[in-house]
Amino acid sequence: MTIVDLKEIATKFKERPLPGRKLYIWHGSKEKLLDYLPADNVRELDILQIAPQEGIDEPTQIRKRVKKAIAQKLEEYILNLKGQQILVVSNVYLLARYKVLLSPFYEIYFSDKTMVILVVLKGKVGIRLPNYVSFEDNATLKYLKEVLPEEHRSNVIEEA
């Protein structure tokens, strides 16, 4: 999929609901993505902002709490839905880090009036990591491609 394709879909979506579940992965900067989308239809969800902040060190518990926080926020967004909505989701690396599935989006959020774009930042982190930390810059993208249903696997857009 290309940027032109995404812009065309977003333009049509602004005018009217579109059938089917619409999930895309944007591989690039969130700011650049927002430039391509109709601002009045965009709502943002930062997973880091809604993730549990209290100290939990068990990955299974973290996964459950992050999934629950996402589900609660999506239910809130659906209740307040007016017209079509494009949900731009940032800090999706937490999904990959804790193996959180995308099921809340499919079970709660998707309809003819909703679209989801997961933002996967491109490139390496801007800080120096300790020697014992390994960083795979495409780990998040790889994870999301693994958990996406077949219908959405080709919906990856690379920032130009």
C-alpha positions as CSV (number, residue, x, y, z in Angstrom):
1,M,0.0,0.0,0.0
2,T,1.2,3.5,-0.7
3,I,0.8,6.9,0.9
4,V,-1.4,7.9,-2.1
5,D,-3.7,4.9,-1.4
6,L,-4.0,5.9,2.3
7,K,-4.8,9.5,1.4
8,E,-7.5,8.4,-1.1
9,I,-9.1,6.1,1.5
10,A,-9.0,8.8,4.2
11,T,-10.6,11.3,1.8
12,K,-13.4,8.9,0.9
13,F,-13.8,8.0,4.6
14,K,-14.2,11.6,5.5
15,E,-17.2,11.9,3.1
16,R,-19.0,8.7,4.1
17,P,-18.7,5.5,6.1
18,L,-16.8,2.7,4.3
19,P,-17.6,-1.0,4.7
20,G,-15.2,-3.4,6.4
21,R,-12.6,-3.2,9.0
22,K,-9.9,-0.7,8.3
23,L,-6.5,-1.2,10.0
24,Y,-3.2,0.2,8.7
25,I,0.3,0.3,9.9
26,W,2.2,3.6,9.3
27,H,6.0,3.1,9.4
28,G,7.3,6.6,9.9
29,S,6.7,9.7,12.0
30,K,3.3,10.5,13.5
31,E,3.6,14.1,12.5
32,K,4.1,13.3,8.8
33,L,1.1,10.9,9.0
34,L,-1.2,13.6,10.5
35,D,-0.3,15.9,7.6
36,Y,-2.0,13.4,5.2
37,L,-5.2,12.9,7.2
38,P,-8.3,15.1,7.5
39,A,-7.7,16.7,10.9
40,D,-11.4,16.9,11.9
41,N,-11.7,13.1,11.7
42,V,-8.6,12.2,13.7
43,R,-8.6,11.0,17.3
44,E,-5.3,10.0,18.9
45,L,-4.6,7.2,21.4
46,D,-1.2,7.0,23.1
47,I,-0.8,3.6,24.6
48,L,1.9,4.8,26.9
49,Q,-0.5,7.4,28.4
50,I,-3.1,4.7,29.3
51,A,-0.8,1.9,30.3
52,P,-0.8,1.0,34.0
53,Q,1.8,3.1,35.8
54,E,2.0,1.2,39.1
55,G,4.8,-1.3,39.5
56,I,4.0,-4.6,37.9
57,D,6.9,-6.8,37.0
58,E,5.0,-9.9,35.7
59,P,4.8,-9.7,31.9
60,T,1.5,-11.6,31.8
61,Q,-0.1,-9.1,34.3
62,I,1.2,-6.2,32.3
63,R,-0.2,-7.7,29.1
64,K,-3.6,-8.1,30.7
65,R,-3.6,-4.6,32.2
66,V,-2.5,-2.9,28.9
67,K,-5.2,-4.9,26.9
68,K,-7.8,-3.9,29.5
69,A,-6.8,-0.2,29.4
70,I,-7.0,-0.2,25.6
71,A,-10.4,-1.9,25.7
72,Q,-11.7,0.7,28.1
73,K,-10.5,3.6,26.0
74,L,-11.9,2.1,22.8
75,E,-15.3,1.7,24.5
76,E,-15.2,5.3,25.5
77,Y,-14.3,6.4,22.0
78,I,-17.2,4.3,20.5
79,L,-19.7,5.7,23.0
80,N,-18.7,9.3,21.9
81,L,-18.4,8.5,18.2
82,K,-19.9,11.2,16.0
83,G,-19.4,10.5,12.3
84,Q,-16.3,8.8,10.9
85,Q,-13.2,8.6,13.1
86,I,-9.6,7.8,12.3
87,L,-7.8,6.5,15.4
88,V,-4.1,7.2,15.3
89,V,-2.4,4.9,17.8
90,S,1.1,5.8,19.0
91,N,3.7,4.0,21.2
92,V,2.6,0.7,19.8
93,Y,6.0,-0.8,20.8
94,L,4.3,-1.7,24.1
95,L,2.1,-4.1,22.2
96,A,5.1,-5.8,20.8
97,R,7.1,-5.7,24.1
98,Y,4.3,-7.4,26.1
99,K,2.8,-9.4,23.3
100,V,-0.6,-7.6,23.5
101,L,-2.9,-8.8,20.7
102,L,-5.1,-6.5,18.6
103,S,-8.3,-8.2,19.7
104,P,-9.8,-5.1,21.5
105,F,-9.7,-3.2,18.2
106,Y,-11.5,-6.0,16.4
107,E,-14.0,-6.8,19.2
108,I,-14.9,-3.3,20.3
109,Y,-13.8,-0.6,17.9
110,F,-14.1,-1.6,14.2
111,S,-17.2,-0.6,12.3
112,D,-18.0,1.2,9.0
113,K,-17.4,4.5,10.8
114,T,-13.9,3.7,12.3
115,M,-10.4,3.3,11.0
116,V,-7.2,2.5,12.9
117,I,-3.7,3.5,12.0
118,L,-0.9,2.1,14.2
119,V,2.2,4.3,14.1
120,V,5.5,2.4,14.2
121,L,8.4,4.9,14.4
122,K,11.2,4.4,11.9
123,G,14.8,4.1,12.9
124,K,16.8,3.6,16.1
125,V,16.1,5.2,19.5
126,G,17.7,8.5,20.1
127,I,19.5,7.5,23.3
128,R,22.6,5.4,24.0
129,L,21.5,2.0,25.3
130,P,23.6,0.0,27.8
131,N,25.7,-2.8,26.3
132,Y,23.5,-5.5,27.7
133,V,20.4,-4.1,25.9
134,S,19.9,-5.3,22.4
135,F,17.7,-3.2,20.1
136,E,16.0,-4.5,17.0
137,D,14.7,-1.5,15.2
138,N,12.0,-3.5,13.3
139,A,10.8,-5.7,16.2
140,T,7.5,-3.8,16.6
141,L,6.8,-3.9,12.8
142,K,7.6,-7.6,12.7
143,Y,5.4,-8.4,15.7
144,L,2.4,-6.4,14.3
145,K,2.7,-8.2,10.9
146,E,2.6,-11.5,12.8
147,V,-0.5,-10.8,14.7
148,L,-2.5,-9.1,11.9
149,P,-5.2,-11.1,10.2
150,E,-4.5,-12.0,6.6
151,E,-6.9,-9.2,5.4
152,H,-4.6,-6.5,6.8
153,R,-1.1,-7.8,6.2
154,S,-0.6,-5.8,3.1
155,N,-1.8,-2.5,4.8
156,V,1.7,-1.3,5.7
157,I,2.6,2.2,4.5
158,E,6.2,3.4,4.5
159,E,6.8,7.1,5.0
160,A,8.5,8.5,1.9
